[in-house]
Amino acid sequence: MTHRPENRVFGKRAQPHVLILASGDKVRHMTIRPWMAALGVCVAGAVTIGYLLATSYLVLRDDLIGATMARQARMQHEYEDRIAALRAQVDRVTSRQLLDQQVVEEKVDQLMEQQLALTSRHGKLGSLLNRAENSGVPTGDVPIPAFNPDRRAEVSGGIQAIESLMAGTPQAEADTATSELAYAPASETAAEKADRVFSRVTRSLKAIEREQLTQIQSLTVGAEATAGAIEKILARSGIDVASSETTENDAVGGPFLEPQSIDPFEDSMDDLDAALNRLDNARDTAKRLPFANPAPGKDITSRFGNRSDPFLGRLAMHAGIDFRFGAGEDIHCTGAGVVTAAAAAGGYGNMVEIDHGNGLTTRYGHMSRILVSVGDKVKAGDVVGLAGSTGRSTGTHLHYEVRRNGQAVDPMSYLNAGRKLLAYLD
């Protein structure tokens, strides 16, 4: 048989490794199995990997911590920047709200001042309008602005609208409360809404003031025209109304100063007041002077001027007008004045003389009975006596004279003037 060589790898079992541990007299040995070697290698590998990982962590930990801290710092800075931006925005909004509120308050104050000005004018204008109405000055068809409810409601609504903006009233409520005066798009700010409402209310107030000025100017023109017409009639009768006014300019004085600026409205009211004073003075003068008819509806039997004397039959001057009367009928004076004579006076018979001022006197003759005494104050229409035929008379009648500065003038000029003045004195 052929001798086959022995396989050293597969044919012969490898001898296990023995680990001998000696300690003094004791000797121990441990057989190292393959699995134990594999386990040792795994453990060694795991320890190595753990060591490497731990080493890597220790090396990278500072970088990771630094990166984390940097990210946290960055986030904190971003948060702080955002907080600062929000605070700045809140400050801007708050500042704008405060500014808007200040603007709105200023608008309300201005409106209140204008409304107070109109209210203060109410009393002055009302008294002047009452005077004008009592004086018969035409006011036209334009309503008196101070009492115009529509204008006043519009102004009050505008003020309520601005006050609602100040109080932060919701837009829907403000619209309801102010009748569309406070309506505005939602994008408008309070100041813009206040400006818009303020402009509208200001226009309303200006319209009221313009209407008031127009009304006052119209009344002034009417009063001036009426006074001028009365003065013109009086001037034709020889009466200067200006000279009859009582003035105190003989005891005034002072240093000359430049005039102050005058409010147009106040100036207009002063003009109206002056015009009404002029009208009142002209009317008072007209009512005081003998312009009434002493015998309304009675026939004139003899006029003023030269005539044939009824007793002598020759030309003679007749210083008055004779009116036919029935015996005992009332005789009325023709103007306000003071009785200066009330007795028998020659050819006048029982005669009453009345001084009316401005150099004018009237005489009433041939009365059967005198009903006034010297010094009595009478007014137009008062009964001064009863008709008769005393003195140089051919029958019951009234002899009526008008004298200016002692000179007899034609009473018809005053009677005609009186008829013209009726339209201005009623």
MIROZA-639541 format. One record per residue (C-alpha): residue in one letter; x, y, z. Coordinates in pm, whole numbers. Example, Ala and Ser with C-alpha at 12.3 -4.5 7.8 and 13.67 -1.06 7.14 Angstrom:
<rs>
a,1230,-450,780
s,1367,-106,714
</rs>
This chain:
<rs>
m,0,0,0
t,103,340,-82
h,178,554,217
r,-43,864,216
p,88,1170,377
e,-105,1293,682
n,-311,1615,635
r,-180,1867,882
v,-471,2091,840
f,-771,1873,829
g,-632,1545,934
k,-473,1658,1262
r,-675,1836,1533
a,-518,2159,1646
q,-420,2173,2004
p,-626,2417,2209
h,-446,2705,2369
v,-402,2679,2741
l,-372,2984,2960
i,-168,2909,3271
l,-203,3134,3570
a,40,3079,3858
s,3,3244,4190
g,239,3114,4455
d,190,2742,4496
k,-131,2757,4307
v,-126,2702,3939
r,-435,2740,3733
h,-483,2683,3371
m,-763,2780,3139
t,-826,2638,2803
i,-903,2905,2547
r,-1175,2793,2321
p,-1236,2945,1977
w,-1563,3096,2078
m,-1391,3256,2370
a,-1139,3412,2134
a,-1418,3534,1913
l,-1595,3677,2214
g,-1281,3847,2326
v,-1227,3996,1987
c,-1588,4126,1987
v,-1549,4272,2332
a,-1222,4431,2234
g,-1382,4569,1919
a,-1678,4703,2117
v,-1448,4864,2370
t,-1242,5011,2090
i,-1550,5149,1916
g,-1684,5286,2245
y,-1350,5442,2315
l,-1343,5596,1972
l,-1697,5723,2010
a,-1628,5861,2355
t,-1316,6024,2228
s,-1507,6173,1933
y,-1781,6302,2166
l,-1528,6457,2396
v,-1359,6617,2099
l,-1684,6744,1939
r,-1871,6829,2259
d,-1732,7180,2288
d,-1820,7250,1925
l,-2173,7115,1976
i,-2220,7311,2295
g,-2087,7627,2125
a,-2317,7577,1827
t,-2616,7518,2055
m,-2540,7824,2261
a,-2492,8030,1946
r,-2829,7910,1811
q,-2998,7987,2140
a,-2838,8332,2145
r,-2948,8391,1786
m,-3302,8283,1871
q,-3302,8506,2176
h,-3179,8801,1971
e,-3446,8737,1709
y,-3708,8716,1982
e,-3584,9037,2142
d,-3580,9210,1802
r,-3935,9096,1740
i,-4042,9216,2086
a,-3872,9551,2020
a,-4046,9578,1682
l,-4381,9498,1841
r,-4318,9753,2114
a,-4224,10014,1855
q,-4540,9933,1662
v,-4749,9956,1979
d,-4582,10288,2059
r,-4657,10417,1710
v,-5018,10305,1736
t,-5049,10456,2083
s,-4886,10780,1970
r,-5114,10796,1668
q,-5417,10730,1884
l,-5310,11001,2124
l,-5248,11237,1834
d,-5583,11146,1680
q,-5752,11199,2013
q,-5582,11534,2051
v,-5689,11632,1701
v,-6045,11519,1769
e,-6052,11711,2097
e,-5930,12022,1921
k,-6199,11979,1657
v,-6465,11940,1925
d,-6335,12247,2107
q,-6347,12449,1786
l,-6700,12331,1712
m,-6811,12405,2065
e,-6660,12754,2041
q,-6840,12816,1713
q,-7165,12681,1853
l,-7125,12894,2167
a,-7059,13194,1944
l,-7381,13124,1753
t,-7566,13072,2080
s,-7434,13398,2221
r,-7548,13571,1905
h,-7892,13418,1951
g,-7996,13663,2221
k,-7863,13970,2040
l,-8003,13863,1707
g,-8334,13764,1864
s,-8383,14105,2025
l,-8294,14281,1701
l,-8531,14059,1505
n,-8808,14130,1754
r,-8739,14501,1718
a,-8741,14468,1341
e,-9066,14272,1350
n,-9229,14523,1586
s,-9105,14804,1362
g,-9268,14641,1061
v,-8941,14593,872
p,-8995,14316,613
t,-8794,14001,688
g,-8858,13829,356
d,-8925,13458,307
v,-8586,13340,435
p,-8621,13155,769
i,-8436,13302,1064
p,-8113,13095,1077
a,-8080,13116,1455
f,-8403,12917,1488
n,-8354,12682,1190
p,-8404,12331,1339
d,-8250,12151,1042
r,-7923,12343,1069
r,-7908,12303,1445
a,-7977,11928,1416
e,-7699,11895,1159
v,-7453,12076,1384
s,-7555,11874,1690
g,-7527,11552,1492
g,-7178,11643,1379
i,-7064,11713,1734
q,-7216,11381,1848
a,-7030,11206,1568
i,-6694,11348,1673
e,-6765,11270,2039
s,-6850,10910,1943
l,-6511,10886,1770
m,-6341,11010,2085
a,-6529,10755,2297
g,-6445,10472,2058
t,-6807,10410,1963
p,-6840,10139,1698
q,-6900,10270,1351
a,-7249,10121,1323
e,-7358,10288,1647
a,-7200,10617,1543
d,-7384,10601,1211
t,-7712,10545,1387
a,-7651,10822,1640
t,-7543,11086,1390
s,-7771,11021,1091
e,-7498,10932,843
l,-7269,11218,944
a,-7017,10976,1096
y,-7029,10720,817
a,-6688,10639,675
p,-6497,10341,533
a,-6339,10115,792
s,-5992,10210,669
e,-6031,10569,790
t,-5863,10669,1112
a,-6039,10858,1387
a,-5860,11179,1289
e,-5964,11141,926
k,-6322,11077,1029
a,-6310,11376,1263
d,-6166,11595,985
r,-6442,11491,749
v,-6719,11544,1001
f,-6558,11867,1122
s,-6547,12000,765
r,-6913,11920,715
v,-7022,12074,1042
t,-6801,12377,980
r,-6971,12424,644
s,-7307,12405,821
l,-7198,12664,1077
k,-7064,12888,802
a,-7392,12849,615
i,-7582,12950,928
e,-7358,13253,971
r,-7397,13350,605
e,-7773,13318,632
q,-7771,13527,947
l,-7557,13793,783
t,-7783,13792,476
q,-8089,13825,696
i,-7934,14103,902
q,-7822,14292,592
s,-8169,14254,441
l,-8328,14388,758
t,-8075,14671,769
v,-8155,14770,412
g,-8527,14753,486
a,-8495,14961,802
e,-8276,15218,627
a,-8519,15240,336
t,-8819,15285,566
a,-8641,15541,780
g,-8525,15725,468
a,-8879,15735,330
i,-9015,15876,657
e,-8734,16130,681
k,-8798,16236,322
i,-9166,16295,395
l,-9078,16486,711
a,-8818,16692,526
r,-9083,16802,277
s,-9280,16929,576
g,-8976,17121,701
i,-8880,16868,973
d,-8515,16768,1004
v,-8515,16438,1195
a,-8140,16449,1255
s,-8168,16781,1437
s,-8439,16639,1660
e,-8212,16363,1795
t,-8066,16425,2140
t,-7692,16380,2143
e,-7424,16419,2406
n,-7129,16485,2178
d,-7051,16805,2365
a,-6896,16611,2657
v,-6681,16340,2500
g,-6312,16301,2419
g,-6000,16090,2462
p,-5677,16004,2278
f,-5700,15879,1922
l,-5635,15508,1885
e,-5647,15288,1579
p,-5976,15097,1557
q,-5978,14735,1664
s,-6069,14458,1425
i,-6444,14410,1431
d,-6624,14084,1374
p,-6832,14113,1054
f,-7130,13966,1234
e,-7102,14212,1523
d,-7052,14494,1274
s,-7365,14387,1084
m,-7567,14375,1406
d,-7439,14722,1496
d,-7548,14845,1153
l,-7891,14688,1201
d,-7919,14836,1549
a,-7826,15180,1416
a,-8078,15143,1131
l,-8353,15041,1375
n,-8263,15333,1602
r,-8286,15566,1305
l,-8622,15415,1209
d,-8754,15438,1564
n,-8643,15799,1589
a,-8805,15888,1258
r,-9128,15714,1358
d,-9130,15871,1702
t,-9081,16210,1544
a,-9361,16143,1294
k,-9597,16021,1566
r,-9515,16317,1788
l,-9576,16579,1519
p,-9922,16685,1395
f,-9970,16457,1096
a,-10303,16303,1197
n,-10639,16424,1064
p,-10834,16618,1327
a,-11162,16551,1147
p,-11152,16224,954
g,-11448,16196,720
k,-11557,16557,775
d,-11613,16808,496
i,-11374,17099,452
t,-11567,17427,442
s,-11272,17662,403
r,-10908,17606,311
f,-10583,17777,404
g,-10496,18103,228
n,-10660,18421,111
r,-11041,18420,99
s,-11339,18648,123
d,-11399,18730,488
p,-11743,18591,589
f,-11819,18896,805
l,-11657,19183,616
g,-11686,19044,263
r,-11337,19151,166
l,-11016,18955,97
a,-10851,18825,411
m,-10597,18564,510
h,-10736,18240,651
a,-10462,18085,868
g,-10610,17736,890
i,-10867,17489,762
d,-11233,17477,866
f,-11405,17137,907
r,-11784,17100,937
f,-11881,16942,1269
g,-12198,16868,1452
a,-12253,17044,1781
g,-12086,16864,2072
e,-11881,16621,1861
d,-11538,16522,1988
i,-11233,16704,1857
h,-10910,16502,1853
c,-10557,16637,1861
t,-10333,16553,1568
g,-10008,16474,1748
a,-9842,16423,2082
g,-9747,16733,2278
v,-9811,16959,2573
v,-10111,17191,2610
t,-9985,17550,2620
a,-10321,17731,2599
a,-10677,17623,2690
a,-10912,17922,2714
a,-11114,18175,2518
a,-10892,18361,2271
g,-11071,18640,2086
g,-11184,18540,1739
y,-11083,18175,1805
g,-11349,18147,2073
n,-11266,17859,2304
m,-10927,17755,2178
v,-10666,17490,2267
e,-10302,17523,2159
i,-10061,17228,2173
d,-9683,17243,2142
h,-9546,16939,1952
g,-9179,17033,1958
n,-8955,17108,1661
g,-9117,17455,1649
l,-9460,17311,1559
t,-9784,17403,1733
t,-10150,17334,1651
r,-10459,17532,1738
y,-10820,17411,1769
g,-11079,17692,1773
h,-11451,17765,1813
m,-11502,17476,2058
s,-11810,17472,2275
r,-11619,17314,2559
i,-11253,17263,2645
l,-11161,16927,2800
v,-10789,16978,2873
s,-10583,17213,3085
v,-10254,17393,3036
g,-9962,17160,3101
d,-10150,16843,3013
k,-9961,16594,2800
v,-10163,16455,2513
k,-10103,16209,2233
a,-10244,16181,1883
g,-10614,16099,1892
d,-10686,16232,2242
v,-11006,16436,2278
v,-10924,16798,2363
g,-11272,16949,2338
l,-11620,16952,2185
a,-11718,17121,1859
g,-11908,17447,1877
s,-11941,17791,1726
t,-11775,18023,1977
g,-11576,18329,1878
r,-11581,18470,1525
s,-11782,18189,1362
t,-12085,18156,1138
g,-12171,17800,1242
t,-12054,17487,1425
h,-11717,17388,1290
l,-11353,17334,1381
h,-11089,17587,1291
y,-10759,17395,1273
e,-10420,17564,1241
v,-10061,17444,1214
r,-9787,17691,1301
r,-9414,17650,1252
n,-9196,17882,1457
g,-9504,18097,1516
q,-9592,18130,1146
a,-9911,17973,1010
v,-9853,17708,740
d,-10097,17514,528
p,-10224,17219,736
m,-10294,17026,415
s,-9923,16962,363
y,-9916,16786,701
l,-10240,16601,636
n,-10107,16479,301
a,-9779,16381,465
g,-9977,16198,732
r,-10158,15992,470
k,-9823,15895,320
l,-9680,15814,663
l,-9962,15575,745
a,-9794,15308,534
y,-9477,15336,747
l,-9625,15395,1093
d,-9864,15097,1118
</rs>
